[in-house]
């Protein structure tokens, strides 16, 4: 009997290895990667049954990587493993691309159950987040932020917030430096940011970079 094939993406290698040890030998962990770009490349090459991914990863965060993978590999199940308890992030991810949402602090007892659920076509949401989703829907089912970053803005913001210069970001994204500058100052204008420090804090609030 073939074991389900799992790809793990987490920039904390010790955490990733701990998850690997936890789910083996019930599942075959085919690779561990530490950034969002490597996740995309490895998933397209290896076509895993399930991807376990963190939200905060360098080069490309888990949110944007997950959205991209959903388009490239629609049959692959994506489970978020994170410390982030933001129910708004969870709601958007589960609506658009994720099959599961787990907190790292509870993953030990839930991870195998979550993998089994998504492999059988169901969704799995850790109880703490599920309760928050219910409470927020009851409070305001139509609540939605009116202003959102575009995909390109998110890419630019993450690279700049990680400390890359505009020239480095331009090379990485294969676009002109003036285009990077345009996106940077448009973000700052649209969201009322005044300094580079404001930009970094905003990237943290958007979960594009880690706060630690």
N, C-alpha and C positions, 0 to 999 in steps of 0.2 A: 504494500500500500504506500503510495507516494505521500510524503509529508508536505503540508502547506509550506510555501517558500516565503520567507520573511526578510525584508530589508529594513535596517534600523538607521535612522538619521538623527544624530544628536552631537552637538559640538563638545560635550563633556564625555570624553572617551570612557572614563570609569563608569559613568552612568549607563552609557550604551552597552558596555560589556556586562554590567550587572543585569540589564534586561535580557541580554543574550543568554546568560547563564540561567536566568529564571525560566525562559520558555523552551530551552533545549532540555531533553531530546524530543519533546512533543512536536516541535516544528523545526524546520531547517532554516537557520539564519544564513542567508547566502552572502551578505555583505553588511559592513558597518561603515557609514560615511559621516563626515563631521561638518559639512556645509551644504547649503541649498543647491548650489550649482553641481556639486558632486552627486547629490541625490538625484537630480534630473538625469544626468548622464548614466548613472548606474541603473536607475529604474528602467530607462528606455532600453538599455542593453540587456538587462537580466529579466525584465518583466515578472516581478514578484507577484505573489497572490495578495500579500498585505505589506503595506509600508507603515512603520511606526515612526512618527516624526515629531520633533520638538518644534515649537513656534519660533524660538529665538535662535537663529543660526546665522553665521557670517556669510557674506557675499549675496545670499538670497535667503530671506526669511522663510519660515515654514508656511506662512499664509499664502504667499505668492507662489512658492514651490508647489504647494498642494493644489492650487488652482490650475497651474500649468500641467501637473501630472494628471489631473482629472480629464483634461482635454486630450492628452497624449495617450493615456492608458485608462480608458473609461471602465475597464473590467477590474482593475486593481483597487483593492479596498484600502482606504487611508484612515489611520487611527492617530489622533493627536495625543501625545504624551507630554504634559507640560506642568509647570508650577502655576500657570496663569489661571486665575479663577474668574476672569472677566466673562460674564455671561453673554455680553453683546458679541464679543469675539467668537465665543462658542456657537451662538445662534447663527451667525453669518456663515461660519465654516460648515456647520451641519446642514444648513440650507443649500449650500452651493457645491460642496465637494467632499466633505469628510463623512465617514461612516461611523466614527467613534470619537469620543472626547474623554480622556482620563487625566486625572491629576497624578503627578509622580508620587506624591505621598501615599496614595492609595493603590498604586498600580500593582504592587506585589500580590494582592489578593484578587484583583480584578482582571489582570491583563489576559490571562488565558481565556477567561470567560468572554471578554470583549472580542478577542480574536475569533473564537468559535462563533459568536453571534454574527459578526460581520461576514464571515465566510458562508454563513447560512442565509445571507441576504437581509439581515436585520441591522438596526443601528444600536449602538451602545453608548450611553452617556452616564458618567459617574454620578451617583445620587446627589452629591452636593450641588453640582452644576444643573442637574435636572430640576431640582427644587427651585433654584434661582430662575431658571427659564420659565417655569410655571408662574412664579410670583410676578415676574416682569410682564408676562403676557396678560395676566389678570389686571395688573395695574394700568397698562397702556399697550394694547395689542398693535397699535398703529405707530408706535414710537420708532422713529428712524432719523438719523442725523442727515441734515439736508446737504451738507458740503462734504464731499469725499475726494480723496487723492486719486488721481489716475494711476494706471499701472506704471507708466513711465516715471511719474512723480515719485512713486513709492521706491522704484529702483534707484533713482537719483538721491533721494533723501537717505536711504539706507547706506549707500556708499559714502556720502559726505559725512553722515553721522558716525560712521566707523573710522573716520579720520583721514579719508582719502582726499586729495586735492581735486579741484575741478578738472584739471588735466588728466589725472589718473582715472577719474570716473569716466571721462570722455573716451579714453582708450579702452577701458573695460567694457563699456556699452557700445563702442564703435560709432559714436556720434560726435559732433563738433563741440568744442569747449563752450562756445557761445550758446549752444542748446542746453548744456548743463546749467550755465548761468541763468538762462531764461527760466528753466524749471525751478531752480533754487529760489530766485527772487519772486516768482509767481506763488510758490508755496508760502514764502514769508509774508507776502502781501495778503493772500487769501485767508491765512490763519492767524494774522496779527503777530507775527514773530519779528523781533527786532535785532537779535544777535545770533551768532553761531551757537552760543550756549542754548538759546531758546530753541534752535533747530534740533539740537541733540536731545533736549528734553521732550520735544514734540515727537521725535522718532521713537523714543522710549514709550511714550503714551500710546503710540500707534503700534507698539509691539514689533517694530522693525529691528530694534537692537535690544540687548539685554540691559537691565538696570544694574547688573552686578559685574 
